Amino acid sequence: SVLSTGKNFASFTRWGRVGEDGATQCKAFSSVNDAVKEFKSKFSSKTKNKWDNRLEFVKHNNKYELVEMAAPDEEAEMMSTDVQDALSHLDDEEVERKVAESKLNSQTQNLLNLLFDMNMFKSAMESFDIDIKKMPLGAISKSQILKGFEVLEEIQKLLQSGGFGSAAKIAQMSAEFYTKIPHAMGRQRLPPLNDLETIQKKMDMLNVLGDIEIAQGLLKETTKGSKKKKKATDVIPNPIDVKYDTLNTDLELVPTSSKEHRIIQAYITNTGGSYGWRSVKKLLNVWRVSRHNEDDRFSVHDAIENRKLLWHGTNVAVVVAILKSGLRIMPHSGGRVGRGIYFASENSKSAGYVGTTQHKGTTIGIMFLNEVALGREHHIARDDSSLRAAPKGFDSVIAQGRTEPVPSANETLTIDGKKVIVPVGKPQNRAKYSSSSFSQTEYLIYKESQNRIRYLLQCQFS
């Protein structure tokens, strides 16, 4: 890059293996033209492309790749989200003004602080071994994520065709992926992406990055209003409320004394536990969720009577995107029952998929309880990763587990005039499915419109 400090100019270069800080060089020049000339020469020698023709960039073997990043000022905008930042954009002659009181209760304010926390997003990226120095929050573009998917798809096709004699090609494409999506693994050599399980994990990672990008876009929205000129008499909107409004979702705290809270607590107590490596230790707060316009989409299935309130666990870093856009069938997603949206009747099953964060010294995770219009169920007891829709004549696929909450203990909630079954009973072994390949039952829908988020749970995890 070309740098300028007053009348001095420099061409700055950094190079090295993906995942390392690498080495740097900074050449000083007396004129901007000389600095730009040096930069263009360096770009050409390293990429075999001309800088002026970068829009038609062609990747050459053993040469550097061009990685598209968001503009640096966009990242700065997204990082500036608190009240002091809003005040810092006022004209010098303007006096400091009041910040409006939040319209939200303290629990919801704390939730919003958690869901939009920059350190939480960074930790989530680091958990995937993402190099946040080379790919800081807000700096990766949607198109770069898509390019990462394209490379993974090519490797996936090679592996699915047998992959024999393709080790060199896979190694080359693995390096290309790590160039597009920088990773940091210290002195360890970045491993080749040479099996389908690893490819799927990287695809899942890119889906998470895409959702983090959505959250960063919302953060950018919250700063736009703060940078507009305001009169000295204006009251600055509370930044927490501004973030809340970008979600287009109503969150209503559920009283601990309510029937809903009692049922949800029993649902956790009876179906939770330490089946997986992560489990709910304590229920902290519950919110009723009403995503704007989601009722219109869900009403298409009003005729379906078979409905259940089921668990869905997810990474805390994608909760903002889920509240904004709903639960989606993600691109390139997959699993033991195909490409759909997965739910469970046992809390311990979904808890294993929760990505937690450290918040005020406590391990915190978010879970959802969704009303799922199951309709006519197709039951299976063996994996079928090829599924992309329920079989003809059916609305859902149920992967019957060796255990399932005892049906006689089911509770019922009436939500928007519909009776919704809540399987709060303790799990029992089932002789009929004793040889099932699924330890716990999983519920699959292949239409996004068949589910509606009803509750968001903030939990302390073990």
C-alpha positions as CSV (number, residue, x, y, z in Angstrom):
1,S,0.0,0.0,0.0
2,V,1.0,3.7,-0.4
3,L,1.2,5.7,2.8
4,S,1.3,9.4,3.3
5,T,2.2,11.5,6.3
6,G,2.1,15.2,5.4
7,K,4.7,15.7,2.7
8,N,6.3,12.3,3.1
9,F,5.3,9.2,1.1
10,A,6.1,5.5,1.4
11,S,5.4,2.2,-0.3
12,F,4.6,-0.4,2.4
13,T,4.8,-4.2,1.8
14,R,4.2,-7.1,4.1
15,W,4.7,-10.7,3.1
16,G,4.9,-14.2,4.6
17,R,3.0,-17.5,5.0
18,V,-0.7,-17.5,5.6
19,G,-1.2,-17.7,9.4
20,E,2.0,-15.8,10.3
21,D,2.7,-12.1,10.8
22,G,5.4,-12.2,8.1
23,A,8.0,-9.6,7.3
24,T,7.5,-5.9,6.3
25,Q,9.4,-3.3,4.2
26,C,8.7,0.4,4.1
27,K,10.5,2.5,1.3
28,A,10.4,6.3,1.6
29,F,9.9,8.6,-1.4
30,S,9.8,12.3,-1.8
31,S,6.9,12.3,-4.2
32,V,3.6,10.4,-4.4
33,N,4.2,9.4,-8.0
34,D,7.4,7.6,-7.1
35,A,5.7,5.8,-4.2
36,V,2.8,4.7,-6.5
37,K,5.3,3.6,-9.2
38,E,7.1,1.4,-6.6
39,F,3.8,-0.1,-5.4
40,K,2.6,-0.9,-8.9
41,S,6.0,-2.6,-9.7
42,K,5.8,-4.7,-6.5
43,F,2.2,-5.7,-7.2
44,S,3.1,-6.8,-10.8
45,S,6.1,-8.8,-9.7
46,K,4.1,-10.6,-6.9
47,T,0.9,-11.3,-8.8
48,K,1.9,-11.2,-12.5
49,N,-1.0,-8.7,-13.0
50,K,-1.0,-5.0,-13.6
51,W,-2.6,-2.9,-10.8
52,D,-4.5,-0.8,-13.3
53,N,-6.1,-4.0,-14.6
54,R,-6.9,-5.5,-11.2
55,L,-10.6,-5.7,-12.0
56,E,-9.7,-8.4,-14.6
57,F,-7.3,-10.1,-12.1
58,V,-6.1,-13.6,-13.1
59,K,-4.6,-16.0,-10.6
60,H,-1.3,-17.4,-11.6
61,N,0.4,-20.5,-10.1
62,N,3.1,-19.6,-7.5
63,K,1.9,-16.0,-7.4
64,Y,-0.1,-14.1,-4.9
65,E,-3.9,-13.9,-5.0
66,L,-5.9,-10.6,-4.8
67,V,-8.2,-10.7,-1.8
68,E,-11.1,-8.3,-1.9
69,M,-11.6,-6.6,1.5
70,A,-14.1,-4.0,2.7
71,A,-12.8,-0.4,2.9
72,P,-10.9,0.3,6.1
73,D,-13.2,3.2,7.0
74,E,-16.2,0.8,7.0
75,E,-14.6,-1.2,9.7
76,A,-13.9,1.9,11.7
77,E,-17.5,2.9,11.3
78,M,-18.7,-0.4,12.6
79,M,-16.3,-0.3,15.5
80,S,-17.7,3.1,16.6
81,T,-21.0,2.2,18.2
82,D,-21.1,3.7,21.7
83,V,-22.3,7.0,23.0
84,Q,-18.9,8.6,23.2
85,D,-18.4,7.9,19.5
86,A,-21.7,9.5,18.7
87,L,-20.7,12.6,20.6
88,S,-17.2,12.7,19.0
89,H,-18.8,13.5,15.6
90,L,-20.4,16.7,16.8
91,D,-19.2,20.0,15.5
92,D,-16.7,21.7,17.8
93,E,-19.1,24.6,18.5
94,E,-21.9,22.2,19.5
95,V,-22.5,21.5,23.2
96,E,-22.7,18.0,24.6
97,R,-26.3,16.8,24.5
98,K,-28.3,14.2,26.5
99,V,-28.5,10.6,25.5
100,A,-32.1,9.3,25.6
101,E,-33.0,6.8,28.3
102,S,-33.4,3.3,27.0
103,K,-36.9,2.0,26.5
104,L,-35.7,-1.6,27.3
105,N,-35.5,-3.3,30.6
106,S,-32.0,-4.1,32.0
107,Q,-32.1,-7.8,31.1
108,T,-32.8,-6.9,27.4
109,Q,-30.1,-4.2,27.4
110,N,-27.6,-6.7,28.7
111,L,-28.7,-9.2,26.0
112,L,-28.2,-6.7,23.3
113,N,-24.7,-5.8,24.6
114,L,-23.9,-9.5,24.5
115,L,-25.2,-10.1,21.0
116,F,-23.4,-7.1,19.5
117,D,-20.2,-7.4,21.5
118,M,-17.1,-7.0,19.3
119,N,-14.9,-9.2,21.4
120,M,-17.5,-12.0,21.2
121,F,-17.4,-11.8,17.4
122,K,-13.6,-11.8,17.4
123,S,-13.5,-14.8,19.7
124,A,-15.9,-16.7,17.4
125,M,-13.7,-16.1,14.5
126,E,-10.6,-17.1,16.4
127,S,-12.3,-20.4,17.4
128,F,-12.3,-21.2,13.7
129,D,-8.5,-20.3,13.5
130,I,-9.4,-17.3,11.4
131,D,-6.5,-14.7,11.2
132,I,-8.3,-11.6,12.6
133,K,-5.3,-9.5,11.8
134,K,-5.5,-10.2,8.1
135,M,-9.3,-10.5,8.2
136,P,-10.5,-8.1,10.9
137,L,-14.2,-7.6,11.7
138,G,-16.0,-5.9,8.8
139,A,-13.0,-6.2,6.4
140,I,-14.1,-9.4,4.6
141,S,-16.6,-9.0,1.8
142,K,-19.5,-11.2,0.8
143,S,-17.9,-11.9,-2.5
144,Q,-14.8,-13.1,-0.7
145,I,-16.8,-15.6,1.3
146,L,-18.5,-16.8,-1.9
147,K,-15.0,-17.3,-3.5
148,G,-14.1,-19.4,-0.5
149,F,-17.2,-21.5,-1.1
150,E,-16.3,-22.0,-4.7
151,V,-12.9,-23.4,-3.8
152,L,-14.4,-25.8,-1.3
153,E,-17.0,-26.9,-3.9
154,E,-14.1,-27.8,-6.3
155,I,-12.3,-29.8,-3.7
156,Q,-15.6,-31.5,-2.6
157,K,-16.2,-32.6,-6.2
158,L,-12.7,-34.0,-6.5
159,L,-13.1,-36.0,-3.2
160,Q,-16.6,-37.3,-4.2
161,S,-15.2,-38.6,-7.5
162,G,-12.6,-40.6,-5.6
163,G,-9.8,-38.1,-5.5
164,F,-7.3,-40.6,-6.7
165,G,-4.1,-39.0,-8.0
166,S,-5.4,-35.6,-7.0
167,A,-3.3,-34.9,-3.9
168,A,-1.3,-32.2,-5.6
169,K,-4.4,-30.5,-6.9
170,I,-6.1,-30.7,-3.5
171,A,-3.0,-29.2,-1.9
172,Q,-3.0,-26.4,-4.4
173,M,-6.7,-25.6,-3.9
174,S,-6.3,-25.8,-0.1
175,A,-3.6,-23.1,-0.3
176,E,-5.9,-21.1,-2.5
177,F,-8.7,-21.4,0.1
178,Y,-6.4,-20.3,2.9
179,T,-5.3,-17.3,0.8
180,K,-8.9,-16.2,0.3
181,I,-9.9,-16.9,3.9
182,P,-6.8,-16.2,6.0
183,H,-6.1,-18.6,8.9
184,A,-3.7,-18.4,11.8
185,M,-2.2,-21.5,13.3
186,G,1.2,-20.3,14.5
187,R,4.1,-22.2,13.2
188,Q,1.9,-25.2,12.3
189,R,1.5,-25.8,8.6
190,L,-2.0,-25.3,7.5
191,P,-3.5,-28.7,6.8
192,P,-4.7,-29.8,3.4
193,L,-8.5,-30.0,3.0
194,N,-8.5,-33.6,2.0
195,D,-11.6,-35.2,3.4
196,L,-15.4,-34.4,3.2
197,E,-15.8,-33.9,6.9
198,T,-13.2,-31.1,6.9
199,I,-14.8,-29.6,3.8
200,Q,-18.2,-29.5,5.5
201,K,-16.7,-27.9,8.7
202,K,-15.1,-25.2,6.6
203,M,-18.5,-24.6,4.8
204,D,-20.2,-24.3,8.2
205,M,-17.5,-21.8,9.2
206,L,-18.2,-19.7,6.1
207,N,-21.9,-19.7,6.9
208,V,-21.0,-18.3,10.4
209,L,-18.8,-15.7,8.8
210,G,-21.6,-14.7,6.6
211,D,-23.9,-14.2,9.6
212,I,-21.2,-12.2,11.4
213,E,-21.1,-10.0,8.3
214,I,-24.8,-9.4,8.6
215,A,-24.4,-8.3,12.2
216,Q,-21.5,-6.0,11.3
217,G,-23.8,-4.5,8.6
218,L,-26.4,-3.7,11.2
219,L,-23.8,-2.1,13.5
220,K,-22.8,0.1,10.6
221,E,-26.5,1.1,10.2
222,T,-26.5,2.2,13.9
223,T,-23.7,4.7,13.4
224,K,-25.1,6.5,10.3
225,G,-27.6,8.5,12.3
226,S,-25.0,9.5,14.9
227,K,-22.8,11.2,12.3
228,K,-25.5,13.5,11.0
229,K,-25.5,17.1,12.2
230,K,-27.9,17.7,15.1
231,K,-29.0,20.8,16.9
232,A,-27.8,21.5,20.5
233,T,-31.3,20.8,21.7
234,D,-31.5,17.3,20.2
235,V,-31.4,14.2,22.3
236,I,-29.1,11.5,21.1
237,P,-31.0,8.1,20.6
238,N,-29.8,5.5,23.0
239,P,-27.4,3.3,21.1
240,I,-28.8,0.1,22.7
241,D,-32.2,1.0,21.4
242,V,-30.9,1.8,18.0
243,K,-29.3,-1.7,17.8
244,Y,-32.6,-3.2,19.0
245,D,-34.5,-1.4,16.3
246,T,-32.3,-2.8,13.5
247,L,-33.4,-6.3,14.3
248,N,-37.0,-5.7,13.4
249,T,-37.9,-8.1,16.2
250,D,-39.9,-7.6,19.4
251,L,-38.3,-9.2,22.5
252,E,-40.6,-9.5,25.5
253,L,-39.1,-10.8,28.8
254,V,-41.1,-13.8,30.1
255,P,-41.9,-13.5,33.9
256,T,-40.4,-16.3,36.0
257,S,-43.9,-16.7,37.6
258,S,-45.6,-17.5,34.3
259,K,-46.8,-20.9,33.0
260,E,-44.5,-20.5,30.0
261,H,-41.4,-20.0,32.1
262,R,-42.4,-23.0,34.3
263,I,-42.8,-25.3,31.3
264,I,-39.6,-24.1,29.7
265,Q,-37.7,-24.7,32.9
266,A,-39.1,-28.2,33.2
267,Y,-38.2,-28.8,29.5
268,I,-34.6,-28.0,30.4
269,T,-34.5,-29.9,33.7
270,N,-36.0,-33.1,32.3
271,T,-34.4,-33.2,28.8
272,G,-31.1,-31.5,29.6
273,G,-28.1,-33.0,31.3
274,S,-24.6,-34.0,30.2
275,Y,-25.3,-36.1,27.2
276,G,-22.9,-34.0,25.1
277,W,-19.7,-32.2,26.1
278,R,-21.7,-29.0,26.7
279,S,-24.8,-28.6,28.8
280,V,-27.1,-26.0,30.2
281,K,-26.2,-25.3,33.8
282,K,-28.8,-22.6,34.6
283,L,-31.6,-20.8,32.8
284,L,-31.0,-17.1,33.1
285,N,-33.7,-15.3,31.1
286,V,-36.4,-16.1,28.5
287,W,-37.8,-13.8,25.9
288,R,-40.9,-14.2,23.7
289,V,-39.8,-13.5,20.2
290,S,-41.9,-11.8,17.5
291,R,-40.0,-11.2,14.3
292,H,-41.8,-8.6,12.2
293,N,-43.7,-10.2,9.3
294,E,-42.8,-13.8,10.3
295,D,-46.4,-14.5,11.1
296,D,-47.4,-13.9,7.4
297,R,-44.9,-16.5,6.3
298,F,-45.8,-19.0,9.0
299,S,-49.6,-18.6,8.4
300,V,-49.2,-20.5,5.1
301,H,-49.2,-23.6,7.3
302,D,-52.3,-22.8,9.4
303,A,-54.0,-26.0,8.3
304,I,-51.3,-28.1,9.9
305,E,-52.4,-29.3,13.4
306,N,-49.3,-31.4,14.3
307,R,-47.1,-28.7,16.0
308,K,-44.3,-29.0,18.5
309,L,-42.1,-26.6,20.5
310,L,-38.6,-27.8,19.7
311,W,-35.0,-26.9,20.6
312,H,-32.4,-25.3,18.3
313,G,-28.9,-24.6,19.4
314,T,-26.5,-22.3,17.6
315,N,-23.4,-20.1,17.9
316,V,-23.9,-16.9,19.8
317,A,-22.2,-15.1,17.0
318,V,-25.0,-15.8,14.6
319,V,-28.0,-14.9,16.8
320,V,-28.2,-11.3,15.5
321,A,-28.5,-12.7,11.9
322,I,-31.1,-15.2,13.0
323,L,-33.2,-12.6,14.8
324,K,-32.9,-10.3,11.7
325,S,-33.5,-13.0,9.0
326,G,-35.0,-16.0,10.8
327,L,-33.7,-19.6,10.8
328,R,-32.6,-20.4,7.3
329,I,-31.5,-23.4,5.3
330,M,-27.9,-22.3,4.9
331,P,-26.0,-22.6,1.6
332,H,-23.8,-25.7,1.5
333,S,-25.2,-26.9,4.8
334,G,-25.7,-30.6,5.4
335,G,-26.0,-33.3,8.0
336,R,-27.1,-36.8,8.7
337,V,-30.6,-36.1,7.6
338,G,-29.8,-33.9,4.6
339,R,-30.0,-30.2,4.0
340,G,-32.8,-28.8,6.2
341,I,-33.4,-27.1,9.5
342,Y,-32.6,-29.4,12.5
343,F,-34.6,-29.4,15.8
344,A,-34.6,-31.7,18.8
345,S,-37.0,-32.7,21.6
346,E,-34.1,-33.1,24.1
347,N,-32.3,-30.0,25.3
348,S,-29.1,-31.9,25.7
349,K,-29.0,-32.7,21.9
350,S,-29.3,-29.1,20.8
351,A,-27.1,-27.8,23.6
352,G,-24.2,-29.6,22.0
353,Y,-24.4,-27.2,19.0
354,V,-24.3,-24.0,21.1
355,G,-21.3,-21.8,20.6
356,T,-20.8,-20.0,23.9
357,T,-18.9,-16.9,24.9
358,Q,-17.4,-15.5,28.1
359,H,-19.5,-12.7,29.4
360,K,-18.7,-11.1,32.8
361,G,-16.9,-14.2,33.9
362,T,-19.7,-16.6,33.0
363,T,-20.0,-19.0,30.0
364,I,-23.1,-17.8,28.2
365,G,-25.0,-19.4,25.3
366,I,-28.2,-18.7,23.4
367,M,-30.9,-21.3,22.5
368,F,-34.1,-21.0,20.6
369,L,-37.5,-22.7,21.1
370,N,-39.3,-22.8,17.8
371,E,-42.9,-23.7,17.0
372,V,-42.5,-26.3,14.2
373,A,-45.4,-27.2,11.9
374,L,-44.5,-30.9,11.5
375,G,-47.6,-32.0,9.7
376,R,-47.4,-35.6,8.3
377,E,-44.2,-37.1,9.6
378,H,-41.9,-39.5,7.6
379,H,-39.9,-41.6,10.1
380,I,-36.4,-43.0,9.6
381,A,-33.9,-44.8,11.7
382,R,-30.8,-44.6,9.4
383,D,-28.8,-41.7,8.1
384,D,-29.9,-40.2,4.7
385,S,-27.7,-37.2,3.9
386,S,-29.2,-36.9,0.4
387,L,-32.5,-35.5,1.6
388,R,-33.4,-32.0,0.3
389,A,-37.1,-32.2,0.9
390,A,-39.6,-34.4,2.8
391,P,-40.7,-37.4,0.7
392,K,-43.9,-36.8,-1.4
393,G,-47.0,-36.8,0.8
394,F,-45.0,-35.8,3.9
395,D,-44.3,-32.5,5.6
396,S,-41.3,-33.4,7.8
397,V,-38.7,-36.1,8.5
398,I,-38.2,-37.5,12.0
399,A,-35.0,-39.3,12.6
400,Q,-36.2,-41.5,15.5
401,G,-33.8,-41.8,18.3
402,R,-33.2,-44.6,20.8
403,T,-34.5,-42.2,23.4
404,E,-37.4,-39.7,23.4
405,P,-39.2,-37.7,26.1
406,V,-42.0,-39.9,27.5
407,P,-45.2,-38.7,25.6
408,S,-47.5,-39.1,28.6
409,A,-45.8,-36.1,30.2
410,N,-46.3,-33.8,27.2
411,E,-47.5,-30.2,28.1
412,T,-49.5,-28.0,25.7
413,L,-49.2,-24.3,25.1
414,T,-51.8,-22.3,23.1
415,I,-49.9,-19.9,20.9
416,D,-51.8,-17.6,18.5
417,G,-54.8,-19.8,18.8
418,K,-52.9,-23.0,17.9
419,K,-52.2,-25.9,20.3
420,V,-48.5,-26.6,20.5
421,I,-47.1,-29.8,22.1
422,V,-44.1,-29.4,24.4
423,P,-42.4,-32.7,25.1
424,V,-41.2,-32.0,28.6
425,G,-41.1,-35.6,29.8
426,K,-37.9,-37.3,30.9
427,P,-36.3,-39.3,28.0
428,Q,-37.0,-43.0,27.9
429,N,-35.4,-45.9,26.0
430,R,-37.6,-47.2,23.2
431,A,-37.5,-50.8,22.3
432,K,-38.9,-50.1,18.8
433,Y,-35.9,-48.0,17.9
434,S,-33.2,-49.7,20.0
435,S,-31.1,-50.3,16.9
436,S,-31.6,-46.8,15.4
437,S,-28.4,-45.0,14.3
438,F,-29.7,-41.9,16.1
439,S,-29.2,-41.7,19.9
440,Q,-31.7,-38.9,20.3
441,T,-34.6,-37.9,18.0
442,E,-34.0,-35.2,15.4
443,Y,-36.8,-33.3,13.6
444,L,-36.2,-32.0,10.1
445,I,-38.1,-29.5,8.0
446,Y,-37.0,-28.5,4.5
447,K,-39.1,-25.4,4.1
448,E,-38.0,-22.3,6.2
449,S,-41.7,-21.2,6.5
450,Q,-42.6,-24.3,8.6
451,N,-40.9,-22.9,11.7
452,R,-41.4,-19.7,13.8
453,I,-39.1,-18.6,16.6
454,R,-41.1,-18.4,19.8
455,Y,-38.6,-18.0,22.6
456,L,-35.0,-17.0,23.0
457,L,-33.2,-18.4,26.1
458,Q,-30.1,-17.0,27.7
459,C,-28.4,-19.8,29.6
460,Q,-25.3,-20.4,31.6
461,F,-23.4,-23.4,30.3
462,S,-21.1,-25.8,32.0
